[in-house]
Amino acid sequence: MKMKRMFVWVAAVVMCGCMVELSASGQTSAHAVDAEGHQWWQHAVFYEIYPRSFADSNNDGVGDLKGITSKLDYLKDLGVDAIWITPCFPSPQVDFGYDVSDYENIDPMYGTLADFDELASDARKRNIRIILDFVVNHSSDQHPWFLDSKSSRTSAHRDWYMWHDGKGSGQPPNNWTSEFGGSAWKFDAATNQYYYHFFYAEQPDLNWHNPAVKNAMFDVTRWWYDRGVSGFRLDAVDTLFEDPKLRDNPDQPGTNAYGDPIQNRIYNTKLPEVHDVLRGLRQVADKSGAVLIGETWTKDVSELRQYYGDHSDELQMPMDLMFTKLNFSAPVFREHMAAVDGAGGWPVYVISNHDIVRSSDRYGDGEHNDQIAKVMAALYLTLRGTPIMYYGEEIGMKTTPPTRKEEVKDPIGQTGWPKEKGRDGERTPMQWDDSNNAGFSTASTTWLPVAADYTAKNVKAEEGDPNSLLNWHKQLIAMRKNNPTLRDGKMEMLDRNNPSVLSYVRAGVAGQPAMVVALNFTAEPQTITLDPRTAGVSGDTVHTLLTNASSLDHQSSLADITLPPYASWIGSLK
Ligand code: GLC
């Protein structure tokens, strides 16, 4: 069945939940709350930018800050409220910026602090906030702190990192392995000790037991808040603390892509001390009304809950990264959404990022990827919670992994080849148009090759196609912004035993009607009957707000709704 997109606007755009407190710049004040008691970040759509790959203003083949500035109108038009820029600080770029050698500057490859200020000011004019990526677990081995730390056993910064004697000649202090392969300990002949690195050896772990480290790192956040940053995404928070006794991790059966034994990392990840640090960072953030987003890879919802803090005094936005591991299945998402929604904190849904296979390939079946991407967009943009998009998601960019080891840029792809191909595939340049290098850069070569499908899959082409994934995202985001029920209304699952269709109701708020959402996860038409009364919401008739199935344009009954394959339908209850 041919799917035709149809969009019915809400008769009147209801500007409800108004943020009343406006700052001098015209941007809503960081502390303002709406009628529901919600803050700006609870209603914002966040968008992750990998700056190397977004837009290249000086045509050296690598993206930069001025490139991002040049695309602010695009982001505004899409409906983005906050951009999270992955690390753009001075760095030897061993881990493409996640090895920071100066926390309070901009890498010349990306521009200058003046370029950052210009980006921040131009973004502010468009009511777009800037979130930076704070690499809290480790610095670069070229950071002056580490260079000093390494210089002698008695240096001022020696205890800023984790130095230990080996167990015996040529033997590291314990069996801990690096996430990126090999031992997590590197021997330094000059001082005859080992230092600890959870990631690459060029990323030595900071010693968070040392109050001086804590003070210095807290000051970094103050420095950026004073420069107008609205918050941080905290990198790798799980790995901040290690067992002071350095006990060996228990081995588990099997080896990983690097040939290392698989370990149960009970002694070097997720130690409880991290919560003290998060509380401290939050206190600093609160003074500036800033938001903290966590890279929280949790195994279940109860672990996720802990990151909000017992008194909601830790991360405002721990990311639900479990979302990225789910199979494309209505029952799987139903169970997950209900659990996260009930976890007690404000949910933060992440569909993709720079470390994992792109969502188009993860959820797609290879045959209906674009249709499936529309279902996923309708899902994560109509949930109660804050969505975080990844650049290129909105046009359905695919993962394009390297085909030969010689092409690999990400060192983990070089170490782990061919089992682990690295993360280059999800970091390819943004596809703006069908010109050379997809309009990303006019350089003769770009740092990673542009994906081959760019001539058809690009922003310009999708802007001109009313049925495109890009326009679908714009419509969903616009609807979300103009609809207090979608932003704030309580969520309850409907038709809970349906194996094919995920449906839920959002209770009306601020005098606005309740809404129902139904998503067909299958390649066959599905007929459903919804009864929102099971969720304590009244309303017998419905009015279509947005659908990509023209047959549902005038749906007025909640009984016998036939959703074409992969159709999404959002209706307002009467
Ligand atoms: C985080 C980042 C990843 C990086 C790692 C080490 O997981 O998202 O890209 O390699 O931390 O900083």
Boltz pocket constraint, residues with backbone or C-beta under 6 A from the ligand:
constraints:
  - pocket:
      binder: B
      contacts: [[A, 95], [A, 98], [A, 99], [A, 135], [A, 199], [A, 235], [A, 236], [A, 295], [A, 354], [A, 355]]
      max_distance: 6.0
